């Protein structure tokens, strides 16, 4: 059977070429391990094929490359295509899937594994009843009633043989259904992923990324786990039938009473299961909401910190969690009730059966009583597991419904674009009478009456005010906007650059190659054209540097240029750029336009959206858009004369240019201090001297070597045994561990009363019907019922105490299903089974104390096996945790970048990567399940040795040992010995695996935190900052101790009320300076003073709540316009409307049906980028801080809107200190001072007029280039 190599690259590295070609040495290492598909019969029977892996894990810490390769039948590659084709043939289309059809196809895709596991389950059920059937015969034999010679040894051999068949079939049953579970989970995860890649924009609005991730992490996993319970319904019927046969043989018509009691117990399940299903549905509903809110918060954590909104958004999550806890409390209370009721079900059935015997007059003999008790004990499992099974069926149905409803969501229309073969048309794009709308239900179309002909090799520019439909036009060309009418034909392959950069986690090289083979010459040309060469030289590992999620450790400009490089490397026929120059500085923008659009792409068809008028003259065709229509089209000079829309844009641009020329006539800004005497400012001379000193210091040759390290570190994985402190922390979370002794005591008393009741029935009944007894039937039953009630009371106590303890620990832990549902149950099961194991041994020793001769070495061997196994089990469980994260991350990235992926037609490659990641996750999961069966098989054999020794000893000396009834009771408990012992070890191992969830949470909570939100000892006055002077002294910053210094000793002062522009090449440290000013990064040396207060000494909320910022990435949260402008609910509607009018959004919001309560979807997708930026402006207008920072605030808006923002800032923040980072020269040229940064150093800091006079200054060169290209374009 063919095997698939595991993913060998780092978890965050999803390069397809490296995935497909794993390290040959590692592959050979894997082949040295015995694999399941190559194993012989006895190796499979005893699970010995996994022994090399367990041995290796005992010698050293296991890594992923040590794991055996997956067989084709267990991999996503092997199972998904079959599953997909069967689902499509069953439903016609995935969109027509129903829950029933989904179940049917899941069954048909895995029927062989289900059948095999069912066969083993059948053998297990039959073998488990051999013991109860023979127990009466054994008691008679021990009482001297022989049927034939050596009957005792034959009985002993039959007992042992049945026990071995039971053990073997149970182990293989459990292994097989877990194998089926892994296959089902792989199929469903890949199906959900493939669907996520094709979702329409409306469907994305219906389901957030968090909700879809829940389908993978919770629902698909639950369906995989349902395989545990799959055979329980029919097994329950089979076991009940076998039990009734044995009872009828022993008790006659009284067995009908047993049947009636069993039916009553089972009927009670229905209302309980209905309640549990309701509770489970509600838990999942709130879990979805919490996941959605958490995902949004984590994605936008930077903006929350900058605005000091973390606590408000945290309170939202806590509120959702409280609602979830309400249902969780009800669910756990229901679980406790079920546990109490069904744990006492066997005792209830026994009381009814024995009571019926007494009433009917059927004599109770010890052999028959023991046979019945052994039967009731086995019957306890199906009765006890039945509520869990029904609950699991209910939960699985909810999960199946959720997945089926997701699969039914509308997909992107496939008929939007008609693709023509290359060379079949002279037109690259032909759009006739096109009407498109993001929302087909809306009466207003997004794009109206669009007619467009773009010939091969044309350069087409698209311009217009914000919200005019420019981005929607590009989206419509790549087939993303639903079509109402018209025809759209495309001839050639496409490459698309989105307005918001979409960057994958992983190497920069992989982001640029994007699945293509490496062509070094072309690659270098692309890097040079995109101005990335210098940036890569600065990064510690060049283009092999691993970047974080969403490219978080790259600047906005770097992300945009990586995105452009990705498009260029694809060598497509048609290029679509959505405002690619907005996030880069003027010099880089010029370089990109010249080298990319006019250079590498000179023979290609290019459509580019831009707000920068200077890029328009070189276009062969300019499209001017307004309100979803193309209002003007033609060459630059032609349309300049024919309409007003284009004139408005050009007029705004010329107004901006005139502001540069007017500098010649403006007086130089004189730095004056408006602060009091205490304010400490640097003189011009001192400033220049300090800058010079810094330069000299940094230019010294042979300086200290900066430490190198990856920007993104892989998730840490603890190694070795889980520390006792982790267990202790968990146990003491609920009431300091005070409930633990009470739970333990109730467990001991429960088991004690159960043993006492069975012991009483054995000694109080005669061995044969003819033997006389001193105890009457009434006394017999009264004592038995009293003992049974005693057991019930303590069962009730332990159930509710365990639930209370479990609920409290789950509450304290906030997240993790394993904490909510599993760990408390496992701890409860461990204590119960330990006490039962002790009880079994005590009862067996009453009949034959010699059993200790074998018990001690067998227990020693069991402990040795458990320890030998646990080293591997721990690491496998940890690998399961660390291998699941990349699946979720890749899925999350795919959902956010689905537009880019589809435009490059890379769906199949991303599906391929996803299947490899699924298989990488399935490997440790499947081998973890195999390893525990390896251990259980050996423990079963060892416990069977104890049982066999006890039996042989009893039948060898039938008369010299204890009374036959007690001997029979010992055998009855011996029958259960392997089950109880296996459970103890299994639950201990499961606890160690699950407690890793606690370990991971504790590991996460122990990560270094930010500074305190409020410092009570250093709390600034409520009026601070009253002036807004910012003094920076010797500021040195690095992002992490293992990374190089980014800001290398900055010293300067932003005088109170001044307007300072910060410019510099992309990656020069501009955004880093802003992050340090707001303490997103703490300086390694130096300090920042605001109004003479060191910001490092005050609370971060005191700082961030007093400083306003419009960030580089305009962010909106799901909710309404009101909640986006005023999440803290501090302002009136009048104030909000006033702010909206000031930022020119008032009219747009008034047009919406909901006004201030107009809906904002996830990430603000239903608002244009420019509108989102204006919302950010509205926030700072409401806040009215003394210091305002604009970090590329106008990057996503047209020149006219940029001018509006600049005028708004100038008008409403005239008394404030304004710090502006901008790539547009016009945004900073009007400043009082300009700070020019280069590689983390101050290159220039003076008034723009002074700097412009010096033609050799960097600013003067930048302005000269901007003016030249604005006046003449690039083609001249």
Secondary structure, DSSP 8 states (H G I E B T S, - for coil): --EE----S-TT---HHHHHS--HHHHHHHHTS--GGG--HHHHHHTGGGHHHHHHHHHS---GGGS--EEGGGSHHHHHHHHHHHHHHHHSSGGG--HHHHHHHHHHHSHHHHHHHHHHHHHHHHHHTHHHHHHHHHHHHHTT--SSTTHHHHHHHHHHHHHHHHHHHHHHHHHHHHHHHHHHHHHHHHHHHHHHHHB-HHHHHHS-HHHHHHIIIIIIHHHHHGGGTTTHHHHHHHHHHHHHHHHHHHHTTHHHHHHHHHHHHHHTHHHHHHHHHHHHHHHHHHHHHHHHHHHHHHHTHHHHHHHT-HHHHHHHHHHHHHHHHHHHHHHHHHHHHHHHHHHTHHHHHHHHHHHHHHHHT---BHHHHHHHHHHHHHHHHHHHHHHHHHHHHHHHHHHHHHHHHHHTS-B--SSSSEEE-TTS-SEEEEEEEEEE-S-TTSSS-SEEEEEEEEETT-EEEEEESTTSSHHHHHHHHTT-S-EEEEEEEEES-EEEE-SS----SEEHHHHHHTT----HHHHHHHHHHTT-HHHHHHSTTGGG-EE-GGGTTS-HHHHHHHHHHHHHHTT-SEEEEESTTTTS-HHHHHHHIIIIIIIITTTSEEEEE-S-GGGTTT-SEEEEEETTEEEEEE-HHHHHHH-HHHHHHHHHHHHHHHHHHGGGGS--------S-TT-----HHHHHHHHHHHHHHHT-TT--------SS-------SS--HHHHHHHHTTTGGGHHHHHHHHHHHHHHHHHHHHHHHHHHHSBSSTTS--SS-HHHHHHHHHHHHHHHHHHHHHHHHHHHHHHHHHHHHH---HIIIIIHHHHHHHHHHHHHHHHHHHHHHHHH-TTHHHHHHHHHHHHHHHHHHHHHHHHHHHHHHHHHHHHHHHHHHHHHHTHHHHHHTT-HHHHHHHHHHHHHHHHHHHHHHHHHHHHHHHHHHHHHHHHHHHHHHHHHHTTTTSS-HHHHHHHHHHHHTHHHHHHHHHHHHHHHHHHHHHHHHHHHHHTS---S-S--GGG---TT--SS--EEEEEEEEESSTTS-EEEEEEEEEE-TT-EEEEEESTTSSHHHHHHHHTTSS--SEEEEEETTEEGGGS-HHHHHTTEEEE-SS----SEEHHHHH-TT--S-HHHHHHHHHHTT-HHHHHHSTTGGG-EE-GGGTTS-HHHHHHHHHHHHHHH--SEEEEESTTTTS-HHHHHHHHHHHHHHSTTSEEEEE-SSHHHHTTSSEEEEEETTEEEEEE-HHHHHHSTTSHHHHHHHHHHHHHHH-S--
